[in-house]
Amino acid sequence: MTFTLPDLPYAHDALQPYMSKETLEYHHDKHHQAYVTNGNNLLKGTEFEGKSLEDIVKGSFGKNQGLFNNAAQHYNHTLFWKWMKPNGGGSKLPGKLAKKIDEDLGGFEKFKADFAAAGAGQFGSGWAWLSVKNGKLEVSKTPNGENPLVHGASPILGVDVWEHSYYIDYRNRRPDYLKAFVDHLVNWEYVEELFSKAS
């Protein structure tokens, strides 16, 4: 397979004021496009040609750093756009997911605090995650383009904490961006869909 840039599932200005039109134009149209272009160039002539994106990410980890960086970021961003929606966020979660967050993570408020801490505490570029691993939910953080797939987990929610994701709107206030993400942007229905598949 070759990588292609997915369309945003909403207009570039649909997530304002929490994520600006300018941020999405740069982040989706330029940064994500660069991962797609570079990934396709690095994929040519490798053993990973014709494999699924997940298999490329898992197979190239620790073996082909250039390909991994671009394939993983393509994978992460393809999900990231779907993890957000206009009028998203808040604490009204689908029932099964809410119950599991209570069971495994000590309730929604504790999850929210731990998820924000993971994102704020990731030094430099990276991601914060909510994943399913061995049937349990866990919060984690990873550097650069690394993701839970390469650690035997299925990501069901992730937030990009690379500066290009928030600097236009929040400057150096990463915690404010993380709060806005959970309070106003998360598409919990899509998280629930991924949770059901991973369970």
C-alpha positions, -999 to +999 in steps of 0.1 A: +000+000+000+011+036-004+003+063+021-023+090+012-033+121+031-069+116+044-093+145+042-101+162+075-136+150+087-146+186+092-138+221+078-105+237+087-123+262+108-146+238+126-126+233+158-122+270+166-116+286+190-098+255+205-078+247+174-075+274+147-080+272+110-043+282+107-031+254+129-051+228+109-039+242+076-003+238+087-007+207+107-029+187+083-021+202+049+017+206+054+030+185+083+009+154+077+014+157+040+052+157+045+049+124+065+029+109+036+054+121+009+085+111+029+070+078+040+061+068+004+097+076-007+112+056+021+088+027+016+100+020-020+121-011-024+118-022+012+103-055+026+074-035+039+059-026+005+024-039+001+019-043+039-008-026+060+001+006+078+000-011+112+023-038+100+047-012+085+047+007+118+053-024+139+078-040+115+100-009+109+102+000+147+139-003+157+149-015+122+143+013+098+141+046+117+134+069+088+105+048+075+092+042+111+092+080+119+071+089+089+048+058+089+041+061+126+033+098+123+010+091+094-008+064+115-009+087+145-023+117+126-048+097+106-064+088+140-058+122+155-081+140+131-109+115+139-102+118+176-116+154+174-149+169+164-167+202+167-185+205+201-166+174+213-150+167+247-167+169+281-173+141+306-204+125+290-188+093+278-205+063+263-215+038+290-191+009+285-161+032+281-170+053+312-174+021+333-140+008+321-123+042+329-138+039+364-126+003+368-091+007+354-082+043+359-100+054+390-127+075+373-129+102+347-114+130+367-084+109+376-080+098+339-082+134+328-055+145+353-032+116+344-037+121+306-029+158+309+001+150+331+014+125+305+011+151+278+026+179+298+054+157+311+065+144+277+098+162+272+101+177+237+080+162+210+056+132+214+022+120+223+000+111+252-022+080+249-052+061+263-048+025+252-060-010+257-033-035+268-040-070+280-077-061+284-070-031+306-070+006+299-037+025+304-025+060+301+010+065+286+033+089+268+058+083+240+085+104+223+084+116+187+062+094+165+063+063+187+030+049+197+014+021+218+012-003+188+049-009+191+045-017+228+017-044+223-012-020+230-041-007+209-044+031+211-080+044+215-072+081+221-041+101+215-031+138+217-002+152+197+021+173+219+045+183+191+047+221+191+032+224+157+000+210+171-006+239+195+020+267+192+000+290+169-029+289+193-014+284+227+023+294+224+042+276+252+010+268+272+009+231+266-013+224+297-040+248+284-040+230+250-044+196+267-073+209+289-090+223+258-085+190+239-103+169+266-129+195+275-139+206+240-125+185+212-125+147+219-148+126+198-158+101+225-180+081+201-149+074+180-129+065+211-157+041+221-157+025+186-119+018+189-124+006+225-150-019+213-127-032+185-097-035+209-117-053+237 
